[in-house]
């Protein structure tokens, strides 16, 4: 069954409307070509972001890191902090909408400094 603007994968809910609509269009085309649903979702979302927001390497990059007794959001290679919270989960609640609004890429680190995940690539 093809996806519509009212019925689409949960993964598409965390992106802007323009990206979502493009991902639905691309994903439906991939499904018609015989791609598995999971693969169509992944490829569709990635290509939609590139199409609407630009390539990941051209977008601003942000980081969520532990610093002393707090968690901070900052632009990669910047010294100034955008947001800080006592817990990682509280910071992510603020950071994700901020990064989405700025059409950025978010890298989240573990407390020990190792990379956990990258979002919105």
PDB file as gemmi writes it, atoms N, CA and C in Angstrom:
CRYST1    1.000    1.000    1.000  90.00  90.00  90.00 P 1                      
ATOM      1  N   UNK A   1       0.844  -1.177   0.000  1.00  0.00           N  
ATOM      2  CA  UNK A   1       0.000   0.000   0.000  1.00  0.00           C  
ATOM      3  C   UNK A   1       0.890   1.241   0.000  1.00  0.00           C  
ATOM      4  N   UNK A   2       0.672   2.162  -0.903  1.00  0.00           N  
ATOM      5  CA  UNK A   2       1.510   3.366  -0.948  1.00  0.00           C  
ATOM      6  C   UNK A   2       1.238   4.280   0.246  1.00  0.00           C  
ATOM      7  N   UNK A   3       2.269   5.055   0.613  1.00  0.00           N  
ATOM      8  CA  UNK A   3       2.150   5.998   1.711  1.00  0.00           C  
ATOM      9  C   UNK A   3       1.505   7.287   1.210  1.00  0.00           C  
ATOM     10  N   UNK A   4       0.841   7.984   2.116  1.00  0.00           N  
ATOM     11  CA  UNK A   4       0.206   9.261   1.796  1.00  0.00           C  
ATOM     12  C   UNK A   4       0.653  10.299   2.818  1.00  0.00           C  
ATOM     13  N   UNK A   5       0.193  11.536   2.641  1.00  0.00           N  
ATOM     14  CA  UNK A   5       0.524  12.606   3.582  1.00  0.00           C  
ATOM     15  C   UNK A   5      -0.106  12.380   4.959  1.00  0.00           C  
ATOM     16  N   UNK A   6      -1.112  11.507   5.019  1.00  0.00           N  
ATOM     17  CA  UNK A   6      -1.767  11.206   6.285  1.00  0.00           C  
ATOM     18  C   UNK A   6      -1.390   9.844   6.860  1.00  0.00           C  
ATOM     19  N   UNK A   7      -0.776   9.006   6.059  1.00  0.00           N  
ATOM     20  CA  UNK A   7      -0.433   7.648   6.472  1.00  0.00           C  
ATOM     21  C   UNK A   7       0.964   7.319   5.952  1.00  0.00           C  
ATOM     22  N   UNK A   8       1.939   7.389   6.844  1.00  0.00           N  
ATOM     23  CA  UNK A   8       3.333   7.188   6.458  1.00  0.00           C  
ATOM     24  C   UNK A   8       4.083   6.551   7.618  1.00  0.00           C  
ATOM     25  N   UNK A   9       5.304   6.051   7.383  1.00  0.00           N  
ATOM     26  CA  UNK A   9       6.071   5.390   8.441  1.00  0.00           C  
ATOM     27  C   UNK A   9       6.377   6.334   9.607  1.00  0.00           C  
ATOM     28  N   UNK A  10       6.437   5.783  10.800  1.00  0.00           N  
ATOM     29  CA  UNK A  10       6.752   6.571  11.995  1.00  0.00           C  
ATOM     30  C   UNK A  10       8.065   7.333  11.848  1.00  0.00           C  
ATOM     31  N   UNK A  11       9.028   6.774  11.150  1.00  0.00           N  
ATOM     32  CA  UNK A  11      10.327   7.414  10.948  1.00  0.00           C  
ATOM     33  C   UNK A  11      10.179   8.789  10.309  1.00  0.00           C  
ATOM     34  N   UNK A  12       9.165   8.968   9.487  1.00  0.00           N  
ATOM     35  CA  UNK A  12       8.971  10.236   8.782  1.00  0.00           C  
ATOM     36  C   UNK A  12       8.365  11.311   9.679  1.00  0.00           C  
ATOM     37  N   UNK A  13       7.933  10.964  10.877  1.00  0.00           N  
ATOM     38  CA  UNK A  13       7.274  11.930  11.760  1.00  0.00           C  
ATOM     39  C   UNK A  13       8.243  12.937  12.366  1.00  0.00           C  
ATOM     40  N   UNK A  14       9.522  12.618  12.412  1.00  0.00           N  
ATOM     41  CA  UNK A  14      10.506  13.470  13.074  1.00  0.00           C  
ATOM     42  C   UNK A  14      11.218  14.430  12.130  1.00  0.00           C  
ATOM     43  N   UNK A  15      10.670  14.640  10.965  1.00  0.00           N  
ATOM     44  CA  UNK A  15      11.292  15.555  10.004  1.00  0.00           C  
ATOM     45  C   UNK A  15      10.277  16.620   9.600  1.00  0.00           C  
ATOM     46  N   UNK A  16      10.759  17.662   8.965  1.00  0.00           N  
ATOM     47  CA  UNK A  16       9.876  18.720   8.498  1.00  0.00           C  
ATOM     48  C   UNK A  16       8.928  18.231   7.417  1.00  0.00           C  
ATOM     49  N   UNK A  17       7.887  19.003   7.189  1.00  0.00           N  
ATOM     50  CA  UNK A  17       6.846  18.620   6.222  1.00  0.00           C  
ATOM     51  C   UNK A  17       7.415  18.468   4.818  1.00  0.00           C  
ATOM     52  N   UNK A  18       8.285  19.379   4.397  1.00  0.00           N  
ATOM     53  CA  UNK A  18       8.847  19.295   3.045  1.00  0.00           C  
ATOM     54  C   UNK A  18       9.667  18.024   2.857  1.00  0.00           C  
ATOM     55  N   UNK A  19      10.487  17.699   3.856  1.00  0.00           N  
ATOM     56  CA  UNK A  19      11.293  16.472   3.779  1.00  0.00           C  
ATOM     57  C   UNK A  19      10.375  15.257   3.805  1.00  0.00           C  
ATOM     58  N   UNK A  20       9.372  15.286   4.686  1.00  0.00           N  
ATOM     59  CA  UNK A  20       8.438  14.159   4.788  1.00  0.00           C  
ATOM     60  C   UNK A  20       7.739  13.912   3.457  1.00  0.00           C  
ATOM     61  N   UNK A  21       7.208  14.949   2.842  1.00  0.00           N  
ATOM     62  CA  UNK A  21       6.492  14.782   1.573  1.00  0.00           C  
ATOM     63  C   UNK A  21       7.403  14.239   0.478  1.00  0.00           C  
ATOM     64  N   UNK A  22       8.654  14.720   0.443  1.00  0.00           N  
ATOM     65  CA  UNK A  22       9.605  14.227  -0.543  1.00  0.00           C  
ATOM     66  C   UNK A  22       9.963  12.772  -0.248  1.00  0.00           C  
ATOM     67  N   UNK A  23      10.120  12.423   1.041  1.00  0.00           N  
ATOM     68  CA  UNK A  23      10.442  11.041   1.425  1.00  0.00           C  
ATOM     69  C   UNK A  23       9.305  10.099   1.040  1.00  0.00           C  
ATOM     70  N   UNK A  24       8.066  10.551   1.201  1.00  0.00           N  
ATOM     71  CA  UNK A  24       6.903   9.746   0.795  1.00  0.00           C  
ATOM     72  C   UNK A  24       6.944   9.507  -0.708  1.00  0.00           C  
ATOM     73  N   UNK A  25       7.215  10.557  -1.452  1.00  0.00           N  
ATOM     74  CA  UNK A  25       7.284  10.440  -2.918  1.00  0.00           C  
ATOM     75  C   UNK A  25       8.383   9.465  -3.351  1.00  0.00           C  
ATOM     76  N   UNK A  26       9.577   9.639  -2.801  1.00  0.00           N  
ATOM     77  CA  UNK A  26      10.701   8.775  -3.165  1.00  0.00           C  
ATOM     78  C   UNK A  26      10.456   7.349  -2.681  1.00  0.00           C  
ATOM     79  N   UNK A  27       9.995   7.213  -1.441  1.00  0.00           N  
ATOM     80  CA  UNK A  27       9.734   5.880  -0.890  1.00  0.00           C  
ATOM     81  C   UNK A  27       8.717   5.103  -1.700  1.00  0.00           C  
ATOM     82  N   UNK A  28       7.638   5.768  -2.121  1.00  0.00           N  
ATOM     83  CA  UNK A  28       6.630   5.098  -2.953  1.00  0.00           C  
ATOM     84  C   UNK A  28       7.220   4.654  -4.282  1.00  0.00           C  
ATOM     85  N   UNK A  29       8.080   5.475  -4.872  1.00  0.00           N  
ATOM     86  CA  UNK A  29       8.721   5.096  -6.136  1.00  0.00           C  
ATOM     87  C   UNK A  29       9.604   3.866  -5.931  1.00  0.00           C  
ATOM     88  N   UNK A  30      10.327   3.826  -4.821  1.00  0.00           N  
ATOM     89  CA  UNK A  30      11.182   2.671  -4.539  1.00  0.00           C  
ATOM     90  C   UNK A  30      10.364   1.411  -4.296  1.00  0.00           C  
ATOM     91  N   UNK A  31       9.242   1.537  -3.601  1.00  0.00           N  
ATOM     92  CA  UNK A  31       8.368   0.381  -3.385  1.00  0.00           C  
ATOM     93  C   UNK A  31       7.847  -0.159  -4.713  1.00  0.00           C  
ATOM     94  N   UNK A  32       7.477   0.744  -5.614  1.00  0.00           N  
ATOM     95  CA  UNK A  32       6.996   0.310  -6.946  1.00  0.00           C  
ATOM     96  C   UNK A  32       8.087  -0.428  -7.716  1.00  0.00           C  
ATOM     97  N   UNK A  33       9.350  -0.082  -7.437  1.00  0.00           N  
ATOM     98  CA  UNK A  33      10.477  -0.742  -8.099  1.00  0.00           C  
ATOM     99  C   UNK A  33      10.850  -2.060  -7.420  1.00  0.00           C  
ATOM    100  N   UNK A  34      10.154  -2.400  -6.332  1.00  0.00           N  
ATOM    101  CA  UNK A  34      10.385  -3.688  -5.687  1.00  0.00           C  
ATOM    102  C   UNK A  34      11.281  -3.662  -4.462  1.00  0.00           C  
ATOM    103  N   UNK A  35      11.665  -2.488  -3.983  1.00  0.00           N  
ATOM    104  CA  UNK A  35      12.485  -2.414  -2.776  1.00  0.00           C  
ATOM    105  C   UNK A  35      11.681  -2.871  -1.568  1.00  0.00           C  
ATOM    106  N   UNK A  36      12.366  -3.457  -0.584  1.00  0.00           N  
ATOM    107  CA  UNK A  36      11.721  -3.811   0.671  1.00  0.00           C  
ATOM    108  C   UNK A  36      11.360  -2.537   1.408  1.00  0.00           C  
ATOM    109  N   UNK A  37      10.314  -2.594   2.230  1.00  0.00           N  
ATOM    110  CA  UNK A  37       9.815  -1.398   2.910  1.00  0.00           C  
ATOM    111  C   UNK A  37      10.888  -0.691   3.744  1.00  0.00           C  
ATOM    112  N   UNK A  38      11.639  -1.439   4.545  1.00  0.00           N  
ATOM    113  CA  UNK A  38      12.663  -0.832   5.390  1.00  0.00           C  
ATOM    114  C   UNK A  38      13.723  -0.106   4.595  1.00  0.00           C  
ATOM    115  N   UNK A  39      14.109  -0.713   3.494  1.00  0.00           N  
ATOM    116  CA  UNK A  39      15.120  -0.095   2.619  1.00  0.00           C  
ATOM    117  C   UNK A  39      14.547   1.143   1.940  1.00  0.00           C  
ATOM    118  N   UNK A  40      13.290   1.078   1.510  1.00  0.00           N  
ATOM    119  CA  UNK A  40      12.638   2.230   0.867  1.00  0.00           C  
ATOM    120  C   UNK A  40      12.526   3.400   1.837  1.00  0.00           C  
ATOM    121  N   UNK A  41      12.249   3.108   3.108  1.00  0.00           N  
ATOM    122  CA  UNK A  41      12.162   4.163   4.118  1.00  0.00           C  
ATOM    123  C   UNK A  41      13.520   4.837   4.291  1.00  0.00           C  
ATOM    124  N   UNK A  42      14.548   4.042   4.478  1.00  0.00           N  
ATOM    125  CA  UNK A  42      15.895   4.568   4.710  1.00  0.00           C  
ATOM    126  C   UNK A  42      16.407   5.393   3.527  1.00  0.00           C  
ATOM    127  N   UNK A  43      16.315   4.823   2.342  1.00  0.00           N  
ATOM    128  CA  UNK A  43      16.789   5.523   1.148  1.00  0.00           C  
ATOM    129  C   UNK A  43      15.933   6.764   0.887  1.00  0.00           C  
ATOM    130  N   UNK A  44      14.618   6.619   0.994  1.00  0.00           N  
ATOM    131  CA  UNK A  44      13.716   7.738   0.737  1.00  0.00           C  
ATOM    132  C   UNK A  44      13.988   8.910   1.654  1.00  0.00           C  
ATOM    133  N   UNK A  45      14.193   8.633   2.921  1.00  0.00           N  
ATOM    134  CA  UNK A  45      14.454   9.696   3.890  1.00  0.00           C  
ATOM    135  C   UNK A  45      15.803  10.365   3.630  1.00  0.00           C  
ATOM    136  N   UNK A  46      16.810   9.579   3.358  1.00  0.00           N  
ATOM    137  CA  UNK A  46      18.132  10.130   3.083  1.00  0.00           C  
ATOM    138  C   UNK A  46      18.125  11.013   1.837  1.00  0.00           C  
ATOM    139  N   UNK A  47      17.528  10.519   0.771  1.00  0.00           N  
ATOM    140  CA  UNK A  47      17.483  11.291  -0.472  1.00  0.00           C  
ATOM    141  C   UNK A  47      16.602  12.523  -0.333  1.00  0.00           C  
ATOM    142  N   UNK A  48      15.532  12.419   0.445  1.00  0.00           N  
ATOM    143  CA  UNK A  48      14.652  13.573   0.665  1.00  0.00           C  
ATOM    144  C   UNK A  48      15.398  14.666   1.428  1.00  0.00           C  
ATOM    145  N   UNK A  49      16.151  14.281   2.446  1.00  0.00           N  
ATOM    146  CA  UNK A  49      16.931  15.277   3.197  1.00  0.00           C  
ATOM    147  C   UNK A  49      17.948  15.960   2.276  1.00  0.00           C  
ATOM    148  N   UNK A  50      18.655  15.167   1.474  1.00  0.00           N  
ATOM    149  CA  UNK A  50      19.626  15.748   0.548  1.00  0.00           C  
ATOM    150  C   UNK A  50      18.945  16.708  -0.423  1.00  0.00           C  
ATOM    151  N   UNK A  51      17.791  16.318  -0.916  1.00  0.00           N  
ATOM    152  CA  UNK A  51      17.071  17.127  -1.893  1.00  0.00           C  
ATOM    153  C   UNK A  51      16.545  18.431  -1.290  1.00  0.00           C  
ATOM    154  N   UNK A  52      15.965  18.348  -0.111  1.00  0.00           N  
ATOM    155  CA  UNK A  52      15.321  19.515   0.505  1.00  0.00           C  
ATOM    156  C   UNK A  52      16.310  20.354   1.310  1.00  0.00           C  
ATOM    157  N   UNK A  53      17.154  19.702   2.103  1.00  0.00           N  
ATOM    158  CA  UNK A  53      18.032  20.422   3.025  1.00  0.00           C  
ATOM    159  C   UNK A  53      19.458  20.567   2.528  1.00  0.00           C  
ATOM    160  N   UNK A  54      19.831  19.800   1.525  1.00  0.00           N  
ATOM    161  CA  UNK A  54      21.211  19.802   1.050  1.00  0.00           C  
ATOM    162  C   UNK A  54      21.960  18.605   1.619  1.00  0.00           C  
ATOM    163  N   UNK A  55      23.107  18.336   1.083  1.00  0.00           N  
ATOM    164  CA  UNK A  55      23.931  17.214   1.531  1.00  0.00           C  
ATOM    165  C   UNK A  55      24.370  17.421   2.979  1.00  0.00           C  
ATOM    166  N   UNK A  56      24.516  16.336   3.717  1.00  0.00           N  
ATOM    167  CA  UNK A  56      24.879  16.399   5.137  1.00  0.00           C  
ATOM    168  C   UNK A  56      26.176  17.168   5.358  1.00  0.00           C  
ATOM    169  N   UNK A  57      27.146  17.010   4.475  1.00  0.00           N  
ATOM    170  CA  UNK A  57      28.430  17.693   4.678  1.00  0.00           C  
ATOM    171  C   UNK A  57      28.313  19.208   4.498  1.00  0.00           C  
ATOM    172  N   UNK A  58      27.243  19.673   3.863  1.00  0.00           N  
ATOM    173  CA  UNK A  58      27.038  21.108   3.664  1.00  0.00           C  
ATOM    174  C   UNK A  58      26.179  21.737   4.762  1.00  0.00           C  
ATOM    175  N   UNK A  59      25.632  20.917   5.645  1.00  0.00           N  
ATOM    176  CA  UNK A  59      24.738  21.416   6.692  1.00  0.00           C  
ATOM    177  C   UNK A  59      25.509  21.637   7.990  1.00  0.00           C  
ATOM    178  N   UNK A  60      24.995  22.453   8.898  1.00  0.00           N  
ATOM    179  CA  UNK A  60      25.693  22.652  10.172  1.00  0.00           C  
ATOM    180  C   UNK A  60      25.694  21.378  11.013  1.00  0.00           C  
ATOM    181  N   UNK A  61      26.773  21.149  11.712  1.00  0.00           N  
ATOM    182  CA  UNK A  61      26.922  19.962  12.553  1.00  0.00           C  
ATOM    183  C   UNK A  61      26.933  20.384  14.020  1.00  0.00           C  
ATOM    184  N   UNK A  62      26.131  19.677  14.812  1.00  0.00           N  
ATOM    185  CA  UNK A  62      26.009  19.954  16.237  1.00  0.00           C  
ATOM    186  C   UNK A  62      26.386  18.702  17.017  1.00  0.00           C  
ATOM    187  N   UNK A  63      26.780  18.899  18.279  1.00  0.00           N  
ATOM    188  CA  UNK A  63      27.190  17.781  19.127  1.00  0.00           C  
ATOM    189  C   UNK A  63      26.523  17.866  20.489  1.00  0.00           C  
ATOM    190  N   UNK A  64      26.148  16.703  21.010  1.00  0.00           N  
ATOM    191  CA  UNK A  64      25.696  16.568  22.397  1.00  0.00           C  
ATOM    192  C   UNK A  64      26.793  15.797  23.116  1.00  0.00           C  
ATOM    193  N   UNK A  65      27.385  16.464  24.124  1.00  0.00           N  
ATOM    194  CA  UNK A  65      28.501  15.874  24.870  1.00  0.00           C  
ATOM    195  C   UNK A  65      28.352  16.116  26.360  1.00  0.00           C  
ATOM    196  N   UNK A  66      28.991  15.250  27.112  1.00  0.00           N  
ATOM    197  CA  UNK A  66      29.071  15.407  28.559  1.00  0.00           C  
ATOM    198  C   UNK A  66      30.210  16.385  28.867  1.00  0.00           C  
ATOM    199  N   UNK A  67      29.946  17.276  29.839  1.00  0.00           N  
ATOM    200  CA  UNK A  67      30.982  18.217  30.276  1.00  0.00           C  
ATOM    201  C   UNK A  67      30.839  18.392  31.786  1.00  0.00           C  
ATOM    202  N   UNK A  68      31.836  17.948  32.506  1.00  0.00           N  
ATOM    203  CA  UNK A  68      31.806  17.982  33.967  1.00  0.00           C  
ATOM    204  C   UNK A  68      30.523  17.313  34.463  1.00  0.00           C  
ATOM    205  N   UNK A  69      29.632  18.049  35.140  1.00  0.00           N  
ATOM    206  CA  UNK A  69      28.405  17.454  35.678  1.00  0.00           C  
ATOM    207  C   UNK A  69      27.173  17.803  34.866  1.00  0.00           C  
ATOM    208  N   UNK A  70      27.343  18.104  33.585  1.00  0.00           N  
ATOM    209  CA  UNK A  70      26.202  18.504  32.754  1.00  0.00           C  
ATOM    210  C   UNK A  70      26.385  17.987  31.322  1.00  0.00           C  
ATOM    211  N   UNK A  71      25.318  18.130  30.558  1.00  0.00           N  
ATOM    212  CA  UNK A  71      25.330  17.778  29.141  1.00  0.00           C  
ATOM    213  C   UNK A  71      25.137  19.064  28.354  1.00  0.00           C  
ATOM    214  N   UNK A  72      25.887  19.202  27.236  1.00  0.00           N  
ATOM    215  CA  UNK A  72      25.821  20.439  26.465  1.00  0.00           C  
ATOM    216  C   UNK A  72      25.568  20.162  24.979  1.00  0.00           C  
ATOM    217  N   UNK A  73      24.881  21.103  24.348  1.00  0.00           N  
ATOM    218  CA  UNK A  73      24.728  21.122  22.895  1.00  0.00           C  
ATOM    219  C   UNK A  73      25.551  22.283  22.390  1.00  0.00           C  
ATOM    220  N   UNK A  74      26.404  22.003  21.421  1.00  0.00           N  
ATOM    221  CA  UNK A  74      27.176  23.064  20.806  1.00  0.00           C  
ATOM    222  C   UNK A  74      27.389  22.745  19.341  1.00  0.00           C  
ATOM    223  N   UNK A  75      27.674  23.774  18.601  1.00  0.00           N  
ATOM    224  CA  UNK A  75      28.022  23.578  17.197  1.00  0.00           C  
ATOM    225  C   UNK A  75      29.418  22.957  17.169  1.00  0.00           C  
ATOM    226  N   UNK A  76      29.617  22.025  16.250  1.00  0.00           N  
ATOM    227  CA  UNK A  76      30.903  21.335  16.160  1.00  0.00           C  
ATOM    228  C   UNK A  76      32.029  22.363  16.010  1.00  0.00           C  
ATOM    229  N   UNK A  77      33.095  22.153  16.738  1.00  0.00           N  
ATOM    230  CA  UNK A  77      34.292  23.004  16.730  1.00  0.00           C  
ATOM    231  C   UNK A  77      34.070  24.389  17.325  1.00  0.00           C  
ATOM    232  N   UNK A  78      32.935  24.632  17.935  1.00  0.00           N  
ATOM    233  CA  UNK A  78      32.685  25.916  18.595  1.00  0.00           C  
ATOM    234  C   UNK A  78      32.914  25.759  20.088  1.00  0.00           C  
ATOM    235  N   UNK A  79      33.248  26.855  20.745  1.00  0.00           N  
ATOM    236  CA  UNK A  79      33.441  26.782  22.191  1.00  0.00           C  
ATOM    237  C   UNK A  79      32.189  27.196  22.955  1.00  0.00           C  
ATOM    238  N   UNK A  80      31.323  27.978  22.332  1.00  0.00           N  
ATOM    239  CA  UNK A  80      30.122  28.432  23.033  1.00  0.00           C  
ATOM    240  C   UNK A  80      29.052  27.341  23.051  1.00  0.00           C  
ATOM    241  N   UNK A  81      28.305  27.312  24.142  1.00  0.00           N  
ATOM    242  CA  UNK A  81      27.272  26.313  24.361  1.00  0.00           C  
ATOM    243  C   UNK A  81      25.918  26.893  23.956  1.00  0.00           C  
ATOM    244  N   UNK A  82      25.128  26.106  23.237  1.00  0.00           N  
ATOM    245  CA  UNK A  82      23.787  26.538  22.828  1.00  0.00           C  
ATOM    246  C   UNK A  82      22.795  26.232  23.940  1.00  0.00           C  
ATOM    247  N   UNK A  83      22.819  24.985  24.440  1.00  0.00           N  
ATOM    248  CA  UNK A  83      21.959  24.561  25.554  1.00  0.00           C  
ATOM    249  C   UNK A  83      22.780  23.715  26.496  1.00  0.00           C  
ATOM    250  N   UNK A  84      22.388  23.710  27.778  1.00  0.00           N  
ATOM    251  CA  UNK A  84      22.977  22.780  28.738  1.00  0.00           C  
ATOM    252  C   UNK A  84      21.885  22.313  29.680  1.00  0.00           C  
ATOM    253  N   UNK A  85      22.004  21.045  30.089  1.00  0.00           N  
ATOM    254  CA  UNK A  85      21.031  20.417  30.980  1.00  0.00           C  
ATOM    255  C   UNK A  85      21.782  19.475  31.917  1.00  0.00           C  
ATOM    256  N   UNK A  86      21.107  19.086  32.984  1.00  0.00           N  
ATOM    257  CA  UNK A  86      21.713  18.155  33.945  1.00  0.00           C  
ATOM    258  C   UNK A  86      21.734  16.727  33.445  1.00  0.00           C  
ATOM    259  N   UNK A  87      20.786  16.374  32.558  1.00  0.00           N  
ATOM    260  CA  UNK A  87      20.734  15.006  32.040  1.00  0.00           C  
ATOM    261  C   UNK A  87      20.778  15.011  30.517  1.00  0.00           C  
ATOM    262  N   UNK A  88      21.251  13.917  29.994  1.00  0.00           N  
ATOM    263  CA  UNK A  88      21.330  13.755  28.549  1.00  0.00           C  
ATOM    264  C   UNK A  88      19.934  13.754  27.921  1.00  0.00           C  
ATOM    265  N   UNK A  89      18.998  13.057  28.543  1.00  0.00           N  
ATOM    266  CA  UNK A  89      17.646  12.972  27.977  1.00  0.00           C  
ATOM    267  C   UNK A  89      16.974  14.342  27.950  1.00  0.00           C  
ATOM    268  N   UNK A  90      17.170  15.149  28.986  1.00  0.00           N  
ATOM    269  CA  UNK A  90      16.591  16.499  29.003  1.00  0.00           C  
ATOM    270  C   UNK A  90      17.208  17.355  27.906  1.00  0.00           C  
ATOM    271  N   UNK A  91      18.503  17.218  27.693  1.00  0.00           N  
ATOM    272  CA  UNK A  91      19.160  17.997  26.650  1.00  0.00           C  
ATOM    273  C   UNK A  91      18.682  17.562  25.270  1.00  0.00           C  
ATOM    274  N   UNK A  92      18.544  16.260  25.049  1.00  0.00           N  
ATOM    275  CA  UNK A  92      18.097  15.780  23.741  1.00  0.00           C  
ATOM    276  C   UNK A  92      16.701  16.281  23.397  1.00  0.00           C  
ATOM    277  N   UNK A  93      15.828  16.432  24.401  1.00  0.00           N  
ATOM    278  CA  UNK A  93      14.487  16.968  24.157  1.00  0.00           C  
ATOM    279  C   UNK A  93      14.551  18.382  23.609  1.00  0.00           C  
ATOM    280  N   UNK A  94      15.544  19.154  24.011  1.00  0.00           N  
ATOM    281  CA  UNK A  94      15.710  20.519  23.514  1.00  0.00           C  
ATOM    282  C   UNK A  94      16.555  20.544  22.239  1.00  0.00           C  
ATOM    283  N   UNK A  95      17.551  19.686  22.181  1.00  0.00           N  
ATOM    284  CA  UNK A  95      18.510  19.713  21.073  1.00  0.00           C  
ATOM    285  C   UNK A  95      17.904  19.254  19.751  1.00  0.00           C  
ATOM    286  N   UNK A  96      17.106  18.199  19.781  1.00  0.00           N  
ATOM    287  CA  UNK A  96      16.566  17.656  18.532  1.00  0.00           C  
ATOM    288  C   UNK A  96      15.734  18.673  17.763  1.00  0.00           C  
ATOM    289  N   UNK A  97      14.782  19.376  18.397  1.00  0.00           N  
ATOM    290  CA  UNK A  97      14.035  20.388  17.644  1.00  0.00           C  
ATOM    291  C   UNK A  97      14.930  21.534  17.144  1.00  0.00           C  
ATOM    292  N   UNK A  98      15.910  21.917  17.951  1.00  0.00           N  
ATOM    293  CA  UNK A  98      16.820  22.995  17.560  1.00  0.00           C  
ATOM    294  C   UNK A  98      17.598  22.610  16.306  1.00  0.00           C  
ATOM    295  N   UNK A  99      18.176  21.412  16.307  1.00  0.00           N  
ATOM    296  CA  UNK A  99      18.962  20.952  15.167  1.00  0.00           C  
ATOM    297  C   UNK A  99      18.074  20.785  13.930  1.00  0.00           C  
ATOM    298  N   UNK A 100      16.868  20.268  14.120  1.00  0.00           N  
ATOM    299  CA  UNK A 100      15.926  20.129  13.008  1.00  0.00           C  
ATOM    300  C   UNK A 100      15.577  21.496  12.426  1.00  0.00           C  
ATOM    301  N   UNK A 101      15.296  22.470  13.287  1.00  0.00           N  
ATOM    302  CA  UNK A 101      14.967  23.829  12.820  1.00  0.00           C  
ATOM    303  C   UNK A 101      16.116  24.461  12.045  1.00  0.00           C  
ATOM    304  N   UNK A 102      17.340  24.094  12.389  1.00  0.00           N  
ATOM    305  CA  UNK A 102      18.514  24.641  11.710  1.00  0.00           C  
ATOM    306  C   UNK A 102      19.014  23.727  10.589  1.00  0.00           C  
ATOM    307  N   UNK A 103      18.208  22.717  10.274  1.00  0.00           N  
ATOM    308  CA  UNK A 103      18.524  21.770   9.190  1.00  0.00           C  
ATOM    309  C   UNK A 103      19.929  21.208   9.337  1.00  0.00           C  
ATOM    310  N   UNK A 104      20.270  20.840  10.574  1.00  0.00           N  
ATOM    311  CA  UNK A 104      21.601  20.364  10.861  1.00  0.00           C  
ATOM    312  C   UNK A 104      21.695  18.862  11.044  1.00  0.00           C  
ATOM    313  N   UNK A 105      22.886  18.433  11.382  1.00  0.00           N  
ATOM    314  CA  UNK A 105      23.214  17.044  11.678  1.00  0.00           C  
ATOM    315  C   UNK A 105      23.633  17.012  13.149  1.00  0.00           C  
ATOM    316  N   UNK A 106      23.134  16.035  13.899  1.00  0.00           N  
ATOM    317  CA  UNK A 106      23.414  15.950  15.329  1.00  0.00           C  
ATOM    318  C   UNK A 106      24.181  14.672  15.639  1.00  0.00           C  
ATOM    319  N   UNK A 107      25.348  14.827  16.259  1.00  0.00           N  
ATOM    320  CA  UNK A 107      26.120  13.689  16.724  1.00  0.00           C  
ATOM    321  C   UNK A 107      26.022  13.644  18.245  1.00  0.00           C  
ATOM    322  N   UNK A 108      25.630  12.485  18.753  1.00  0.00           N  
ATOM    323  CA  UNK A 108      25.439  12.290  20.187  1.00  0.00           C  
ATOM    324  C   UNK A 108      26.557  11.382  20.692  1.00  0.00           C  
ATOM    325  N   UNK A 109      27.169  11.794  21.806  1.00  0.00           N  
ATOM    326  CA  UNK A 109      28.279  11.043  22.382  1.00  0.00           C  
ATOM    327  C   UNK A 109      27.885  10.429  23.714  1.00  0.00           C  
ATOM    328  N   UNK A 110      28.539   9.308  24.049  1.00  0.00           N  
ATOM    329  CA  UNK A 110      28.399   8.702  25.369  1.00  0.00           C  
ATOM    330  C   UNK A 110      29.158   9.566  26.374  1.00  0.00           C  
ATOM    331  N   UNK A 111      28.927   9.307  27.636  1.00  0.00           N  
ATOM    332  CA  UNK A 111      29.593  10.073  28.689  1.00  0.00           C  
ATOM    333  C   UNK A 111      31.115   9.940  28.613  1.00  0.00           C  
ATOM    334  N   UNK A 112      31.608   8.788  28.151  1.00  0.00           N  
ATOM    335  CA  UNK A 112      33.051   8.582  28.049  1.00  0.00           C  
ATOM    336  C   UNK A 112      33.673   9.224  26.812  1.00  0.00           C  
ATOM    337  N   UNK A 113      32.854   9.890  25.996  1.00  0.00           N  
ATOM    338  CA  UNK A 113      33.366  10.596  24.814  1.00  0.00           C  
ATOM    339  C   UNK A 113      33.322   9.820  23.524  1.00  0.00           C  
ATOM    340  N   UNK A 114      32.905   8.557  23.579  1.00  0.00           N  
ATOM    341  CA  UNK A 114      32.801   7.773  22.350  1.00  0.00           C  
ATOM    342  C   UNK A 114      31.476   8.104  21.644  1.00  0.00           C  
ATOM    343  N   UNK A 115      31.486   7.995  20.355  1.00  0.00           N  
ATOM    344  CA  UNK A 115      30.314   8.327  19.552  1.00  0.00           C  
ATOM    345  C   UNK A 115      29.211   7.298  19.751  1.00  0.00           C  
ATOM    346  N   UNK A 116      27.998   7.801  20.020  1.00  0.00           N  
ATOM    347  CA  UNK A 116      26.837   6.932  20.214  1.00  0.00           C  
ATOM    348  C   UNK A 116      26.039   6.800  18.928  1.00  0.00           C  
ATOM    349  N   UNK A 117      25.666   7.949  18.332  1.00  0.00           N  
ATOM    350  CA  UNK A 117      24.873   7.925  17.101  1.00  0.00           C  
ATOM    351  C   UNK A 117      24.912   9.285  16.431  1.00  0.00           C  
ATOM    352  N   UNK A 118      24.573   9.282  15.147  1.00  0.00           N  
ATOM    353  CA  UNK A 118      24.430  10.519  14.394  1.00  0.00           C  
ATOM    354  C   UNK A 118      23.017  10.558  13.840  1.00  0.00           C  
ATOM    355  N   UNK A 119      22.350  11.689  14.044  1.00  0.00           N  
ATOM    356  CA  UNK A 119      20.960  11.855  13.622  1.00  0.00           C  
ATOM    357  C   UNK A 119      20.861  12.912  12.521  1.00  0.00           C  
ATOM    358  N   UNK A 120      19.864  12.745  11.688  1.00  0.00           N  
ATOM    359  CA  UNK A 120      19.505  13.712  10.636  1.00  0.00           C  
ATOM    360  C   UNK A 120      20.549  13.813   9.530  1.00  0.00           C  
ATOM    361  N   UNK A 121      21.283  12.719   9.262  1.00  0.00           N  
ATOM    362  CA  UNK A 121      22.255  12.736   8.171  1.00  0.00           C  
ATOM    363  C   UNK A 121      21.555  12.772   6.843  1.00  0.00           C  
TER     364      UNK A 121                                                      
END                                                                             
